[in-house]
């Protein structure tokens, strides 16, 4: 799609509480021209394309106990049995048994599992995209140990190739692949912002240094909505005296290829970061406050490259925690009570549970944990691309209320997180409910409280 | 050939053959698929190789207990009742001893120095009754709970049937209720054979796959430091 056509058909909305494409008057939730049979075939082929032993063993193990419903925030607020996580995979489970499993020949010969239809897949689009943030809470309850969230991601691979992605998610993913950023943060826009911020804040923000020990990346939400994160990052790294740089050939950590299910686009976005870091001879790549960016590079990057990454990958909270532990980063005490929202991809599924808490401890705050917290936290409802989808708002706001109840119960003065997508989900939720509480950034809180001034 | 002779002879032989071949086919079919190596740098070495999750997931976290207690407790009750009857009822133990002797030429006592323990028939009967009650409870729950009702299919109901049938027929044979003993015993054996024949094709296979599924997730999550 040309840039002009995309701007006309899927214009961005960057001024509101949520950055996405504008609420479409006419939805295009089906992409491409192909027959129904081809759509189904592509969905199934791409679902099983990367099917390894682990995914197959998951498919063979479900006992239909329904417990996963108890863990899902969407089911929790809707009570709708269709929102049971394993049900979100039903057409794909059916197709696996019929087309791929060890007894597929029996299922096919006796027609024990009917062929999946386009109508079914279209019906399941809402379940796989609008009502799943891939937060992985369901994966913690399954008595068989099935990682249901990973299967949802795999099902999205099939849905994408079948041209069955929700309008807004497809549009931002396509823009990301074409322009290098899903929200219009093109290399030129990014460079302009960096220059403007450096000038405005009278701070040195290195850009495109040919060589650097640390290459730092940003998410498009930060670039377009929370540019203070760029300044905060620069303040901290400059204070540490690190040899670092942003690079216009690899700055955008947001990866809507991953969220929408297009593995080619996912790889394209990931390889930009990897290539830029290799070109800079970086020892470390620092990822921004973005949940899925952490999954995409920290845990999937090497597999995209096909060999171990020649540099370390750290989320910014891990980078801060390491420098606090080593004594290089000293912070002023913040005499406030704080509650921390655990981003699912960074904490529950990413394993960086303690890093943000080390940072908060160094800030001397009174940490009031939510119940449940850490790996068991309730998702904000906006992950997995859900926050971009306007038709998902009604239920997402209910999920958001669940999260806000948790936060209010702590009675903490401040709420912070370390994911810009969570932040914008909170901003949007607060705007919707006309509430005052803000969700702050852990990174920015650190930058505001560097111990010796700049 | 009467019904009992069929059940003891060709019926059991065919059921065993289908059970063994089916289980192997399904397990090998999955095991032969490739597992792409995970090239990401692990946060921690997965020293437990997935074992931790295999154990941990045997009981839900307290955060999840409220909504899952019924399913968990009833699940444990019917499994334990079933296994007690299967492995500690004297005629079953004698049957397994015969099989071990015939196939391997060994006895339990010969290997371990003590005989395989058995429980009195009354206790076995009680365990079976508890198991049947729990199975009926889980069936009712499956029918009335909106989530379970939606996600259930033929496999769920038929697997339930082939699980309760051997226990019910075993209890009937033990107490000589409803038909001559020979007939009841034949029905009991045939119900066991039905279970064995269905086992590889339906969800009863979780008896094997549960360890592989939990272990796989355990390994993947542990190396990331993700929540288990």
Interface residues (C-beta under 8 A of the other chain):
Chain A: X50 X51 X52 X53 X54 X56 X57 X58 X60 X61 X62 X63 X64 X65 X66 X67 X69 X70 X71 X75 X79 X81 X82 X84 X86 X87 X90 X101 X102 X103 X106 X136 X139 X140 X141 X142 X143 X144 X145 X146 X147 X298 X299 X300 X301 X302 X303 X305 X306 X307 X308 X309 X312 X313 X347 X348 X349 X350 X351 X352 X353 X372 X374 X375 X376
Chain B: X25 X26 X28 X29 X30 X31 X33 X34 X35 X36 X38 X39 X40 X41 X43 X53 X54 X57 X58 X60 X61 X63 X64 X66 X67 X68 X71 X72 X75 X145 X146 X147 X148 X149 X150 X151 X152 X153 X155 X156 X201 X203 X205 X206 X209 X210 X212 X213 X214 X215 X216 X217 X218 X220 X221 X224 X225 X226 X227 X228
